[in-house]
Amino acid sequence: MTSVARSADRLPTRAGRPLRSERDWKPYTGPVPILVYHALGNTPVGAPFPGLYVSRPAFRAEMAWLHRQGYTGVTLDQVERAWYNHGRLPAKPIVISFDNGYPAQATFAPQVLSQYGWVGVLFDITLHHIRPSLVRNVIAHGWEVDSHSATHPDLTTLSGPALSFQVAGSRRFLQRTFGVPSNNFCYPSSRYNAATIAAVRAAGYVGAVTENAGYATRDQPYTLDRFEIEGGQGVAGLAADLAER
C-alpha cells in the first residue's frame, strides 16, 4: 500500500447519514476536474489583478450550467477516498475550490452551492484568514477547509523551519483551531519545486493543488491540476475548459 493510500485511509467520513443521491455513487478512479475561484463580486476600480474577480451573477450562472450538465460538487477528500481507498463518487464529480479566504467565499458561495446539495473546498491563508465564524460556516455546510500556507509566500525561496512553518504549521493551525483534518495543500501562486513537494509530503498531506490547467489525476497527488476560473470567461469559457479532457 502506498503512502498516499495509507493517508487516504484516514480521511474522515461525511458526518451524518449519506444523502439519498449518494446511494447511487459508484467506485471511480479516473480524472476529476477541479475549479478554482478567487474573489466573488464586482471588480474594484484599480484592482491589480482584475481577472481574479468573478461577479456573483456569473458565478450563479456557472454553477447552474454545471448542474444542468449533470455535475455534482464534491470535496477533494471524497475524490481521494475514491481514488485510494475504494470510496464512491457521483457520475460526474467536480471539485469547486476557493483560494485565499475571502468573506464572499464563505457566505455567498455556500448559499449557491447548497441549492444543489453541493460542497466546496476553501484553501485558507492561516495567518491572514477570514473570521473564524466564517470558516466555521463553510464547515457547517459540509465543506473541506485546507491550507494555502500561513502567509502566501513563494515557497520555492524557503527552506528548513521557514518552509515547515508555512506548510506543516498552517496545517496544524487549522487542525487545532477548527478540528478539521486539512488533508490537502494549495501552493501559493502555483509556485513549487521538489523541496516544496517534499515538505508537503512530510507534513502528512494527502494531496496538493496547482493552477496548471487540466483534469486532476490520481497518479499525481502532489501536483493536482485545476482550472482557474476568471472574470469575463463566463459559461462559455468554463465549458471550453471542461472540454479539454
Buried (B, 14 or more C-beta within 10 A) or exposed (E): EEEBBEBBEEBEEBEEEEEEEBEEBEEBBEBBBBBBBBBBBEBEEEEEEBBBBBBBEBBBBBBBBBBEEEBBBBBBBBBBBBBBBEBBBBEEBBBBBBBBBBEBBBBBBBEBBBEBBBBBBBBBBBBEBBEEEBBBBBBEBBBBBBBBBBEBBEBBEBEEEBBBBBBBBBBBBBBEBBEBBBBBBBBBBBBBEEBBBEBBBEBBBBBBBBBBEBBBBBEBBBBBBBBBBBBEBBBEBBBEBBEEE
